Amino acid sequence: MSACTTRRLGLIAASLLLGPTMWARDAKINVTIEEWDVPTKNSRPHDPAYAPDGSAWYTGQMANVLGRLDPATGVIKEYALPTPQSGPHGLVADKEGNIWYTGNFATLVGKLDPKTGKVTEYRMPDPRAKDPHTPIFDQQGVLWFTVQGGNFVGRLDSATGKIDLKQPPSPNARPYGIVVNSKGVPFFDLFNTNKIGSIDPKTLEITEYGLPDGARPRRIAIDANDLVYYTDYARGFLGRLDPATRQVKEFASPGGPISRPYGITPRADGTIWYSESGVEPNTLVRFDPKTESFQKWTIPSGGGVVRHMVTAPNGDLWLACSGVNKIARARIVATSE
């Protein structure tokens, strides 16, 4: 194991390489984690995203900004948002490179054009939808999002700005993470329940899928076979739901019952990656469904709770290290040694 720290244009990047000697079950994976300090102190970077131009983005929730990192140069540019204290939470890029975000404190969804700096805001049609949470695009360019405290799933037509809201059958279910499967169907966690939901993109009918008693799914991922993985924040498990059969299988996270698995993302090779937020320092965990085995790596800065992570087209993982004011990139390399 080796670690190095580099300074790039006034920003500190930490790099950690953990070699194959650590885990005999899979000795061909090297992970390098590099971190960048964001410019505004105590901004609490909440969620990361990647854009078509190769840049990485984050929401500075407490600073009311969106940030753009050029990984090639280390330069970060922040964009102030027009509504004060809008509390940007989740974000996602569209195909044109616009950055869409949820205003978690301000009952809105926003769109930033990075070329001009212009921000367009879309207000919720129902005041009960007070805290938009996580956004995702489907294959048709429709933006879907969760509303945690307001207990809604939302659909925004990016062409017209029209917003539709639908509440799940379970009251106070607190919809949280959201992803879209290969058929264009959004799936989402119902964090205040032991359930996962899906919504029909045409009728907005919501279906709920039961999980084991006591489970609290916080973030969610879908693999190439449309199997749904979730991080069980309450019980320290990685879970897998087959929506076709409703069967659930659980795998104990390496950090144990209080490891609080949180941010999660799949890679094209079929592996599932997530972070244990209850372990100090936070860990980055790899799960191989073929062998049902785990590997884990320590996040250099400690992580400060990795609330969300995404996979870039080149296979890199982008993480928001909220409590330590950093964003991170994990590069995964399979070796022949």
N, C-alpha and C positions, 0 to 999 in steps of 0.2 A: 504494500500500500504506500502511495506517495501522495503528497499534497504540495501545491504551489500556489502562490498568490502573485498576481500581476496587476500593474497599474496601467490604465489605458485612458488617456485624455481626462485625467482627473477623477475617473471612476475606478473603484476597486473591484476587481473580478477575482473570485476565488475558484480554484480548480482542484478537484479531488479525483484521483484515479485509483480505483480499487481493482486489483488484479485477480487472476483466476485462482490463486491459491486459497482464497477465502471460502469458496463453496465447491466442494468436491462433486456435487450432483450435476453441476453445469459449469465446467471450467473454461468455457470459451467465450465469456461475455466480459468485456471491459466497459465500465461506465465512467465518463468524465463529466463532472458537474462544475459549471462556470457560473459565477454570480456577478451581477452588476448592482451597485447602489443606485437608487432612483434619486433625482436631484432634490426633491422637496422632502424635508425631514418629516417623519411621522405621517406620511401620506397613506400608509397602510395599503400597499398594492393588493388588490383583492383577487382579480382574475386576469389571466393572460390570454392572448390570442396571437395568431399569425396572419399576415396579409400576403396577397399574391406577389408583392414585390420582394418578399423575403424578410421584411421587417417583423419585429415582435412588438406587441402592444400590451398595455396593462391599464387597469383602472386605478387611479389614485383616489381611493374612496373618501378619505378625510381631507384631501387637498382640493377636491372638486376639479380634477384634471384627468385627461387621458394622456398616456405617455407612449412615445414611439422610440424603440431602440433599433439602431442599425447594427446588427451583429458584426459586420465586417469592420466597422470603425469604432464601435463602442459609444458613439454619439447618441444621446437621448434628447428628444425634444418633447416638451409637454404643452398640451393644448388646454387652456382654461375653458370651462363650460359656462354658458350664459346664465343659467339659473343658479343662484347662490345655494350652496349646500344641497346640491342635487344628489350627492352620495352615489356616484357611479359605481356599479357593482359588477355585473357581467358585461362581456363585450364579444363581438364577433365581426369579422370582415366579410363584405359581400364580394362578388366576382370583380367589381370595378375598383375595389380597394377602399370603399367607404367603410367607416368603422361605426357599427351600431352598438349602443350601450343601454343598459337599464339604469334609470335614475331612481335608485332604491329609496331615497328620502323625499322624492318630489313627484311621485305619481306620473312618471313619464318614461317614454323610450326616446332616445336621441340618435341622430345620425350625424357623424362628422365627416366632412370632405377634407381629407388631409392636404389636398392641393391648394385649397382656398382658405381653409380654417373655418368655413361656414358650418354652423350646427343647425340642424332642423329638429324640432322637438314635436313629439306626438303624445298628446295628453290622454290619459285613460278616460274612457267614456263613463266609467262608474267610479265614484269616489271611494268605494270600498276597496278598489284595486290600488291600494296605497303604496305598495312596495314591490314594484317589478324587480325580478331577481336574476334569472339566467336566460339569455337569448340563444337561439340556434336557427340557422336557415335549413329549409328542406331543399330537395332537388329542384323544385320549381321556383325557388327564390322567395318563398313565403317565410316570413320571420315568425317563429314561435317563441313564447317566453312563459316563464312561471311567475306567479305572484304569491309570495310565501305567506305573509300574514293575512292578506286579503283572500287567500284560498281560491285562486283562479289559475287557469291556463289560458294564455292569450294567443291570438293570431293577428298579425299585422300584415296587410297587403302593402308591400313596399312601393308599388306603383301608384296606389291611390291614398295610402295613409289610413285606410279604414281598419279599425280594431274591433275584433270580436272577442268576448270573454266568456268562459265556461267554468262553472264550479264543479269539482268532483263530487260524487255521491257522498263520500265521507266528510262530515263537518270538521272544520279546523284541522285539515289534513296537512297543511303547509307544503304545497308543491315546491320543490327545490331544484335539483339538477334536472336537465332535460337534454335528450339526444334524439336523433331520427334514424330509423332503420332503413334497410335497402329498398323498402317498398314505399318510403315516404311517410311512414307512421311515426309520430312523436311518442316517445316513452319518457316518463318522468318519475322521480321519487316523490312519495308522499311521506315526508320526513317525520311528521307527528303521528304516524301510524306504522304498522308493519305491512305496508302495501306499496306496490308500484302501479302506476297508471299508464294507460295509453289513450290517445284521442284520435278519433276518426277524422282525417283532414277535410272530409267533405261535409259530414253531418255534425261534427263536433261531439259526437257521442263518446263518453268516457267509459273505459273498462278498467276495473281494478283487479289486481292479482295479489293474492294473499302470500305473505312470507311467514316464517316461523314466529311464534310468540316472542315478543320482546325485541324483535328486530327493529332498527331505525335506519332505513336506507338514506344516506345523505347525498352522495353523488353516484353517477350512473355512467355506464359505458356499454356499447353494443359491438359485438364482434362481426366478422364477415358472414357468419351463419345466422345472424340476427338473434343470438343468445344475449341476454341482458345480464350484465355484471353490475353489482352494487357494493358500495362500502357500507357495512353495518357499523355505524358510529357508536352505538350503545353497547354492543356485545363483542366487538373485536373480531369480526369475520369479514371475509370476502365471500359474497354470495353470487350465485348464478341462477337465473330464472329462464326457463324455456317457455316462452309465451304460448307456443303451440300446444304443449301438454300441461302447462301450469306446474310442472315439476321444478323444485328448488333443490339445489345442492349447496352446502356451505363448506368453507375451508377456513380453519382457524388461522388468523393472521400471526406472523412470527412474533410480534410484540405482545401477544397475549390479550386477555379480556378487556384491558383498559388502554389498548393501543390507539383507539379512536381513528380508524381508517377514514380518510377524507377524500381529497382530490384523486381522480382516477381517469385513465385514458387507455385505449387499446393501441397496438401497433400492427402494421400490415403483416408481420410474421406470426400473428395470432396470440402473442403474449399480451398480458394485461399488466399495467403499471399503476401503482397508487402510492400514496404517502400515509404514513402513520403519524398522526398529529399528537397523540398522547405519549409518544416516546421522545425523550430528550437526549440528544438532538433528534429532530424528526428524521425519519428514514424514507428512502425511496425503495419500493418493493416491486420485484418482478415475479409474476405468476405465470408458469407455463402450463396451459391446460392439457397438453399432451402427456406430461408426466405428473401433473398436479403437484408440482414442487415450487418452492419459493427461493428467491435470493433477495438480499437487501443490502443497501448502501446508505451510509450516513450523509446527510446534507451538510456541507462544510460550515455554513453560518448557523446551523441549528434549525433553519426553516421558519421558525416563528409561526407555525401553522400554515401548511400548504392547502389552501381552500379549494383550489382548482388547478388542473393542468390539461394541456392539449398536446396533440401530436402534429408536428409539421409534416408536409408532404415528403421531406427527405428523411423522416424517421426520428428527428430530434424531438425531445420533450421540452415544453416550456412550462415553467412553474412560477407562480406568484408566492414569494416568501413574505407573507403579510406582516408578521410581527417584527421582522428585522429590516424592513424597508428595502427589499431587494427583489429582483426577478432573476430567474435562473434558467440555464439551458443544460439539459442532460444529453450527452452524445453517447450512443450505444454502438459498440463495435464488436462484432463477432470475430474471434481470432482462431487461427489454426493450431495454436500452441496449447 
